[in-house]
Amino acid sequence: MRSTLDRLRAFDRRRPRVWDAAVTAFWAVAAVLDYTSGGWRTVARDVTAPETLVLLMSLWFSLPLLWRRTHPMTVLLLSAPVNLVNIWTGAVVQAALLQLIPVFHIALRSSLRTLGTAVLVFCAPLLAGAVSIPGIWGRQIVSYVWGLVFVALLGIAVRTRREYTEALVERAHRLEHERDQQARLAAAAERTRIAREMHDIIGHNLSVITGLADGGSYAAAKSPERAAQALEAIGTTSRQALSELRRLLGVLRDDHPDADRAPQPTLDDLAPLIHQVRRAGLPVTLDLHGDPGRPHTALTPGRQLTVYRVVQESLTNTLKHASPPADAPLSATVTLTYTPTHIEATITDTGVGAPMDGQDAPAITLGQGIMGMRERAALYNGTIEAGPLPDHGGWRIHLRLPLEDRPQ
């Protein structure tokens, strides 16, 4: 039954005029059959009413139903004087009950004020007939009024249910739109994170490769063995960078079972990182302060990755942009300080020149590297301080990261 109703509604939406014509024809045929079979005489108060008038009134009540949905109030107004004639003549054709159909559509689509006007238009001929013709109140008027009340309440109920259903559909569409929007935002955030990861991986490894290549070219003439070691380190670093990029991009594929999902670097990988930078020609010292036992294990993988990437980015910038001072070789220091509530990482170097991402020293502006560090730190309520050391004595990056999320 539900599928049949759905098909009828779909047909009505596609061809409303065909459905209106079919409904009008059905009721017109029923009204004519009531006339030709003499059924109207069983309820009439005056069976001597002209039969031609009875036929015309039956058609007048039924044919305007063609516009019952587009102009229901007009249909009701056209039927009101005919209904008055129907009552006064005593014919009381049953087709007069078809006025309840436009009343239903008014209750279904119009305001309560319009519905009240329709009720008055429907009841005015009945009240006029009740006043002028005694004895028809209980026989005819009450049945008309009960029919009117039932149809009006039915229209209001159907209208309320339809509005509720439309509200649910609208809410579902809104939630679907919000879900898609959240998915797009999550995808944008993921693309930003991947861009930072690729920046860290490519920037660091290319800087190390560049340092190794420069050192190898200098050592080629005097020490072929050192040059061979540099070439071997270049190959190792390149393979590591390629492996990390494949792992990062492999996760972006459509859930391929062979995609490599190895864990991201942690604090345990700082020693290999520093060793790699040292092989590239930058002496790096690692200092630990505090008890790294419990705070180290308390750090979440995301926080450990943040510390690792900040150290990696800072050393990469030193390799790329810092020049050694005139009186001493270029060097860097990484200091990790563990406290019960925070971990702090300080990276300093002794270089001179453009301190970050190619900017000039007199007008210091933070580049993409520092901005990426700050975004990473902000994810865990951490802070990044970056700037030159006093008296142009190098560059300093300071990360302060809480071990736990702060309550909102």
C-alpha positions in Angstrom: 0.0 0.0 0.0 2.8 2.4 0.9 4.6 1.7 -2.4 1.3 2.3 -4.3 0.8 5.6 -2.5 4.4 6.6 -3.3 3.9 5.9 -6.9 0.7 7.9 -6.9 2.4 10.8 -5.3 5.3 10.6 -7.8 2.8 10.6 -10.7 1.0 13.6 -9.1 4.2 15.5 -8.9 5.1 14.8 -12.5 1.6 15.4 -14.0 -0.6 17.4 -11.5 -3.1 18.4 -14.1 -3.8 14.8 -15.1 -4.4 13.9 -11.5 -6.7 16.9 -11.0 -8.7 16.1 -14.1 -9.0 12.4 -13.0 -10.3 13.4 -9.5 -12.7 15.9 -11.0 -14.1 13.5 -13.5 -14.6 10.8 -10.8 -16.7 13.2 -8.6 -18.6 14.6 -11.6 -19.5 11.1 -12.7 -20.6 10.3 -9.1 -22.7 13.4 -9.0 -24.4 12.6 -12.3 -25.0 9.1 -11.2 -26.7 10.4 -8.0 -28.9 12.5 -10.2 -29.8 9.8 -12.8 -30.4 7.1 -10.3 -32.6 9.3 -8.2 -30.5 8.9 -5.1 -30.9 12.6 -4.3 -34.6 12.0 -3.7 -33.8 9.7 -0.7 -32.4 12.7 1.3 -34.3 15.6 -0.3 -36.8 17.6 1.6 -38.7 18.5 -1.5 -38.6 15.8 -4.3 -40.5 18.2 -6.6 -37.5 20.3 -7.2 -36.7 20.8 -10.9 -34.5 17.9 -12.1 -32.6 20.2 -14.5 -31.7 22.4 -11.5 -30.6 19.3 -9.6 -28.3 18.3 -12.5 -26.9 21.8 -12.8 -26.2 22.0 -9.1 -24.5 18.6 -9.1 -22.2 19.6 -11.9 -21.6 23.0 -10.3 -20.4 21.4 -7.1 -18.1 18.9 -8.9 -16.6 20.5 -12.0 -14.8 23.4 -10.2 -12.8 20.8 -8.3 -10.4 20.9 -11.2 -8.9 24.0 -9.4 -9.3 22.7 -5.9 -5.5 22.8 -5.2 -4.6 26.0 -7.1 -7.5 28.2 -6.1 -9.4 26.4 -3.3 -11.0 29.6 -1.8 -12.3 30.6 -5.3 -13.9 27.1 -5.7 -15.5 27.5 -2.3 -16.8 31.0 -3.0 -18.3 29.7 -6.3 -20.1 26.9 -4.5 -21.5 29.0 -1.7 -24.5 30.6 -3.5 -25.3 27.3 -5.2 -25.3 25.6 -1.8 -27.8 28.3 -0.6 -30.1 27.5 -3.5 -29.7 23.8 -2.8 -30.9 24.3 0.8 -33.8 26.7 -0.1 -35.1 24.5 -2.8 -35.1 21.4 -0.6 -33.3 19.3 -3.2 -30.3 18.8 -0.8 -28.1 17.1 -3.5 -25.3 15.1 -1.9 -22.8 16.7 -4.2 -22.8 19.7 -1.9 -20.5 17.7 0.4 -17.8 18.1 -2.2 -17.2 21.6 -0.8 -15.3 19.8 2.0 -12.5 19.0 -0.5 -11.4 22.6 -1.1 -11.8 23.2 2.7 -9.3 20.3 3.2 -6.8 21.9 0.8 -7.2 25.3 2.5 -6.5 23.7 5.9 -3.5 21.8 4.3 -1.8 24.8 2.7 -3.2 28.1 4.0 -3.0 30.0 7.2 -5.5 29.6 10.1 -7.0 33.0 9.3 -7.7 31.8 5.7 -9.1 28.6 7.2 -11.4 30.6 9.4 -12.7 32.5 6.4 -13.3 29.3 4.6 -15.3 27.9 7.5 -17.5 31.1 7.5 -18.1 30.8 3.7 -19.0 27.1 4.1 -21.4 27.7 7.1 -23.1 30.9 5.9 -25.6 29.2 3.5 -26.2 26.5 6.1 -27.0 29.1 8.8 -29.2 31.1 6.4 -31.1 28.0 5.5 -31.5 27.0 9.1 -32.9 30.4 10.0 -35.4 30.5 7.1 -36.3 26.9 7.0 -37.3 25.3 10.3 -36.7 21.7 11.0 -33.4 21.2 9.0 -31.0 21.9 11.8 -30.8 18.4 13.2 -31.4 16.7 9.9 -28.8 18.4 7.7 -26.8 21.2 9.3 -25.3 19.1 12.1 -24.0 16.5 9.7 -22.4 19.3 7.5 -20.8 20.9 10.6 -19.4 17.6 11.8 -18.0 16.9 8.3 -16.4 20.4 8.3 -14.8 19.9 11.7 -13.4 16.5 10.7 -12.0 17.7 7.4 -10.4 20.8 8.9 -8.7 18.8 11.7 -7.6 16.2 9.1 -6.0 18.9 7.0 -4.3 20.5 10.0 -2.9 17.1 11.1 -1.6 16.2 7.6 -0.1 19.7 7.3 1.6 19.3 10.7 3.0 15.9 9.8 4.2 17.2 6.4 6.0 20.2 8.0 7.6 17.9 10.5 8.8 15.5 7.8 10.1 18.4 5.8 11.9 19.7 8.9 13.5 16.3 9.4 14.5 16.1 5.8 16.0 19.6 5.9 17.8 18.7 9.1 19.2 15.6 7.5 20.4 17.6 4.5 22.0 20.2 6.8 23.7 17.4 8.8 24.9 15.8 5.6 26.2 19.2 4.4 28.0 19.8 7.8 29.4 16.3 7.6 30.8 16.9 4.1 32.1 20.3 5.3 33.9 18.7 8.3 35.3 16.1 5.9 36.7 18.8 3.7 38.1 20.6 6.6 39.7 17.4 7.9 41.1 16.8 4.4 42.5 20.3 4.3 44.1 19.9 7.7 45.6 16.6 6.7 47.0 18.1 3.5 48.6 20.8 5.7 50.1 18.2 8.0 51.4 16.2 5.1 52.9 19.4 3.6 54.7 20.1 6.8 56.0 16.5 7.0 57.2 16.6 3.4 58.8 20.0 4.0 60.6 18.5 7.0 61.7 15.4 5.3 62.8 16.9 2.0 64.3 20.0 3.5 66.4 18.2 6.1 67.6 15.4 3.8 68.5 17.6 0.9 70.4 19.9 3.3 72.3 16.9 4.6 72.9 15.6 1.1 74.2 19.1 0.0 76.6 19.2 2.9 77.9 15.8 2.2 78.3 16.5 -1.5 80.2 19.7 -0.8 82.4 17.9 1.7 83.0 15.0 -0.7 84.0 17.4 -3.5 86.6 19.1 -1.2 88.0 15.7 0.0 88.1 14.0 -3.4 91.5 15.5 -4.3 93.3 14.9 -1.0 91.4 11.9 0.5 89.5 9.7 -1.9 88.5 7.5 1.1 86.7 10.4 2.7 85.0 11.2 -0.6 83.8 7.6 -0.9 82.4 7.8 2.6 80.6 11.0 1.7 79.1 9.3 -1.4 78.0 6.4 0.7 76.4 8.7 3.2 74.6 10.5 0.3 73.2 7.2 -0.9 72.1 6.2 2.6 70.4 9.6 3.2 68.7 9.6 -0.2 67.3 6.1 0.4 66.0 7.1 3.8 64.4 10.2 2.4 62.8 8.2 -0.4 61.6 5.6 2.1 60.0 8.2 4.3 58.3 9.9 1.3 56.9 6.6 0.1 55.6 5.8 3.6 54.0 9.2 3.8 52.4 9.1 0.4 51.5 5.4 0.6 49.1 6.2 3.5 47.2 8.6 1.1 46.3 5.8 -1.2 42.9 4.0 -1.0 43.5 1.8 2.0 45.9 -0.4 0.1 46.8 -3.4 2.3 50.5 -3.1 1.2 50.8 0.5 2.3 53.6 1.0 4.8 52.3 2.5 8.0 55.5 2.6 10.1 55.4 4.8 13.1 56.5 8.4 13.0 59.8 9.4 14.5 60.0 9.7 18.3 62.5 11.1 20.8 64.4 7.8 20.5 65.3 8.8 16.9 67.0 12.1 18.0 70.4 10.3 18.3 70.3 9.0 14.7 69.2 12.4 13.5 72.1 14.2 15.2 74.5 11.6 14.0 73.3 12.2 10.4 73.7 15.9 10.8 77.2 15.4 12.2 78.1 13.4 9.1 76.9 16.3 7.0 79.6 18.4 8.5 77.8 20.2 11.4 79.1 19.4 14.9 76.1 19.0 17.1 76.1 18.5 20.9 73.1 16.9 22.7 72.6 17.9 26.3 69.9 16.3 28.6 68.7 17.9 31.8 66.3 16.5 34.3 65.0 12.9 34.5 64.1 11.7 31.1 62.5 8.5 32.4 59.0 9.3 33.4 58.4 12.4 31.3 59.8 10.7 28.3 57.4 7.8 28.6 54.5 10.2 29.5 54.9 12.1 26.2 52.4 11.1 23.6 53.6 10.1 20.1 52.3 13.4 18.7 54.3 15.4 21.2 57.4 13.3 20.6 57.0 13.9 16.9 56.6 17.6 17.5 59.9 17.8 19.5 61.7 15.7 16.8 60.4 17.9 13.9 61.4 21.1 15.7 64.9 19.8 16.3 65.1 18.5 12.7 63.9 21.8 11.3 66.2 23.9 13.4 69.3 21.9 12.4 68.3 21.9 8.8 68.0 25.7 8.8 71.4 25.9 10.4 72.8 23.7 7.6 71.0 25.7 4.9 71.4 29.3 6.0 74.0 29.8 8.7 77.6 30.7 7.9 80.5 29.9 10.3 81.9 32.8 12.3 85.2 34.2 11.4 87.1 32.9 14.5 85.5 29.4 15.0 83.8 26.6 13.2 80.0 26.4 12.9 78.4 24.3 15.6 75.0 23.7 17.2 73.7 22.5 20.5 70.5 20.7 21.3 69.3 20.9 24.9 66.4 18.8 26.2 65.1 19.7 29.6 62.6 17.4 31.3 60.3 18.7 34.1 57.3 17.0 35.8 54.9 19.0 33.7 56.8 20.1 30.6 59.6 19.3 28.1 61.7 22.0 26.7 63.9 21.8 23.7 66.5 24.6 23.0 68.5 24.5 19.7 71.2 27.1 19.3 73.9 27.6 16.7 77.0 29.8 16.3 76.3 30.8 12.7 76.0 34.2 11.2 74.1 35.4 8.2 70.5 34.9 7.2 69.1 33.0 10.2 65.9 31.6 8.9 64.7 30.6 5.4 66.8 33.1 3.6 65.7 36.4 5.3 68.2 39.2 6.0 69.4 39.7 9.5 68.5 43.4 9.7 64.8 42.7 9.0 64.0 39.4 10.6 60.7 37.8 9.5 59.7 34.3 10.3 59.6 31.9 7.3 57.6 28.8 6.7 59.9 26.7 8.9 59.1 28.7 12.1 55.4 29.0 11.1 55.3 25.2 10.8 57.0 24.7 14.2 54.5 27.1 15.8 51.6 25.2 14.3 52.9 21.9 15.6 53.5 23.3 19.0 50.1 25.0 19.2 48.4 21.6 18.6 49.6 20.6 22.1 49.3 24.0 23.8 53.1 24.5 23.4 55.0 27.7 22.5 57.9 28.4 20.2 60.4 31.3 20.7 62.8 32.0 17.8 65.3 34.8 17.4 69.0 35.7 17.2 71.2 35.4 20.2 72.7 38.6 21.7 75.5 40.3 19.8 74.8 38.4 16.6 76.1 35.2 18.3 73.9 32.8 16.4 70.3 31.7 16.4 68.1 30.2 19.1 64.9 28.1 18.9 63.1 27.4 22.2 60.2 24.9 22.4 58.1 24.5 25.6 55.6 21.7 25.4 53.3 20.5 28.3 53.2 16.8 28.9 49.4 16.8 29.2 46.5 18.7 27.7 45.4 21.6 29.7 41.7 21.6 30.8 39.5 23.7 28.6 
